[in-house]
Every structure is written in structure tokens, then in C-alpha cells.
């Protein structure tokens, strides 16, 4: 694509006004949310949304999430606001939860990848909310990275991937959550968790008072020919250039495996306090057993592996419950599902 000038500016009053004006003009911009930085376009403007796919190099069969700042924006974006969705919205909006609902007539086809549903989220980050209010646009926004790369949690990460691909990046500092929103579908007989995030399976079940089904694609590959009902369900995603293999076992088993493969000149993605014990280049991605801490750091740490020039990386395996499920979900995709059980 032809390069354009990319302006990195503070998320202050002037920056927000500039971002809002660009959205109204059918342009794309990057901005912070509480989860990760996103590339935004007016969700009702198909030609604007198409620019997101071009800038990211994103496959057209990967749906986008529409962001709002008030439930009053829902008419036209959804054809129905189901009771389960209302319960979840009351419990978690504004916040890092996307609800899949029947799509309405105002959503551009480009947002939905041919599906009859649309994901809606009401973010809590003040910059996003101010941009929506100032522009009047409900906007579609995936993460602001090149497709398949680790999602960005700082404006500098966005600039590394998107310089020359969009006109404006708003710098609102580092993201607080660090992984993309939880995605739950309320379309169908039972509510289904499609992508884990900071809002956990247990949180959803408490709010709904019923069981939430766990999509098999969270911890396994999509089946051949299976449709991606949510962003983040693709086979390889969030990946650095390094080849990552997850080692599942104790620290002692992990250390022994790394030492046995020293001839590969490996690096390690490990937990806080472990690097000094391993004797190889390391990046620590959070405290062991602390999913919230790991989620804040995982994408920045995946990018750090590339910045170090690492080619072969062995990663400590997080837990698979609570917020840790979101970290494991991102990590197995970054590793292209290479997991060795020690």
C-alpha cells in the first residue's frame, strides 16, 4: 500500500478532536483502549472499514468488533438486545467484554465477515469514550498491529507496525488490561465463550446464573472449514518472528529441558524471578499463577523477543483457568500450538 504520513499525538483535547474529525471523514485512526490499542473506523461506513483490513493485512473472514459508549447506540447496530446480553451489559459494561448479538441493518457488511451476528463492546477507557462522543461514530476496531503479530499495548508498538499505514495514532499510555476483550455469544440455545479475556468464564456464569459453554477453539485449533465466529480464533495469531514452544511442567523440568537443548541457543519466556536461574536470554512475562499480571505484559514481552533477535524460544506454560485462560489462549496461538508436556 502507498505510505501516508502518520502523526503520533497525545490523547488530549486537540488529539481527540482530530481523531473524531478523521473518523467522520471516513478515515482510520489508532487509539488506546483498556485492553489493547485498536484501529478504528466508522462501523456504518463500509469503505472506511475496508481500510482497516488493508492497513493490517487482515483476512476478510475475520470479523471486527463494534465499539459504543452508550446502550442508546444499539438500535440499528443490533436487531435484538437479548435478555442475556442485557444481564451481561449491566454487569460488565463499560469494560472489556464483547457480546455477540444478531446484527442490525446499519452495520457495514465489512465488519461481519458474512455472519448474521455482530460483536458489540462498550469500552471503559476515557479516550475511546471521548472519541465516540465527539465523532458520533460507533466504530469497528481490531487490534492496531499487522495481522498475526502480537497486539500492541503502547502507542510505540502501534507505530512500529502501522507507520505509513494510517494518518493518526493517539498516545494514551500503556493499556491496563493488556489482552483483548472477552467475547461471549448470546445467539443460540446456550451462551458460549468464544475468546477468553479479563472477564472470566466464572464471572460470566455468575452474572447470567447459568452455565456458559466453552468453545473448543479457545484451547484447540479451529477445525478444518470451521468459521471464525469471533476475532482471535485463527490458527496462528499474536506471533513474534521467533519460533515459540510452550513447555508444560515444573520450573525444574523446564530448566532441564532448556539446558538439554542449549545447542539451539534458545531464549526463554518465563515468570518473574526465574530469568537469573536459567543462564540464557530471558523475558519475564509476569508472576507465576497471576493471570492479571501476565495479561498486562504478555504482548509487550512477545515483541521484546523480536527486539532481542531471538529465534528459538521456550515458554513457561501459564495456568488455564480464570484470567490465565486468556494468557494461555494467546500464547498457544503465538506458538502455533506447539506444546510439549514434560
Buried (B, 14 or more C-beta within 10 A) or exposed (E): EEEEEBBBBEBEEEBBBBBBBBBBEBBBBBBBBBBBBBBBBBBBBBEBBBBBBEBBBBEEEBBBBBBBBEBEBBEEBBBEBBEBBEBBBEBBBBBBBBBBBBBBEBBBEBBBBEBEBBBBBBBBBBBBBBBBEBBEBBBBBBBBBBBBBBBBBBBBBBBBBBBEBBBBBBBBEBBBBBBBBBBBBBBEEEBBBBBBBBBBBEBBBEBBEEEBBBBEBBBEBBEEEEEBBBBBBBEEBBBBEBBBBBBBBEBEEBBBBBEEBEEBEBBBBBBBEBBEEBEBBBBBBBBBEBBBBBBBBBBBBBBBBBEBEBBBBBBBBBBBEBBBBBBBBBBBBBBBEEBEEE
